[in-house]
Amino acid sequence: MTDPATIADVRARVEAARFPLQQAGADWETGTPLAYMCRLREFWLTSFDWGSWVDRINSFEQRLVEVKGERIHVFVEIGSGSNPTPLLLSHGWPGSFIEFLDIIDKLAHPERHGGDSEDGFTVIVPSLPGYGLSPAPSRPLAASDIAAIWSALMVDCFGAERYVAYGSDWGSIITASLAFNHPEHLQGVMMTMSGATPDFANGPPMQPEEKAWADRLRQVQEREGAYQAIQATKPQTLAYAQTDSPIGLAAWIIEKFQGWSVNGMREDPPFPMDVLLANVMLYWLGGSLAPSWIYMFMDEIRAPKAGKAQVPAAFMVPPADLFPPIPRAWVERLYDVTDYSVAGRGHFPGLDSPETLVSEIRRMLLPLARGRL
């Protein structure tokens, strides 16, 4: 991660960056603004210290695990208490394990943060295949494929007789697939999205609240869904620019951290540039193409689910996400919902509202882990 030649190459490319003209709407309306990217470039060259991030990453126990033919990078933090339940945390695109670094210790060792050691989880944070420090997979993988890998990781590699799982973004979709397809040993799940689509054709008719939400969702997709279409159909073409230009890669990724965290506003992303660039560096080092492959399987998400998952589910739905908060009635078609809250801030709660996320994970998943619901 700190090869001098690689770091020097990144710096040279950032220094030599060629910027486009600024279109009308210089406040995120047409994409990442030129003024912001100029400030980011200056910060990258004068203040960003990737080495300090490497030290922080290496302060955690990590493993490279072979599972179902793929090599998966995993953070492992053994929890406090007499019998900590394993907790699987799953990120999505354009995120990474950077989202969870601030909450691992709080979840594993609550006594260090004013809590009870018996509430500790053993925290397992894998990087999706091709993301973070996980090598690119041998082939494009759907969310269901990754869920099968996650199940084998927890049960076969870590010997978990019981565990709980949390996911956001694609992590929600993968966690939903765990609940539907791999319920053995899984005691409960928590998500920020529904992770699946109800079968309205063969179920109760859509209620007004659900119809209004679906209409708003379609409007958002029409306005903001171009990135999905590109990554689902022409990821190879996009990858040349993102693999050759760290500024281009950063602009593509950081625009999502803005739009999915301060939805409808025109202010800069609510995250330090240092954090944003650490996340971008993981994509730069690993290559941007493989993380896009998962978008080739969007139809898997849209396929209606017949019946409910066999695992109880809880939801913490951010109010300022790209999408409006999903109605509880919608997710109740898919799961036995044990808890539902509109909480946190945006699409990346591990970064924008870590204390709330920790509190909600503990409140929602500990009862499921202990069989009290």
Summary of the structure (lengths in Angstrom):
residues: 373
radius of gyration: 20.1
end to end distance: 43.9
largest distance: 60.1
contacts: 1253
relative contact order: 0.15
helix: 49%
strand: 14%
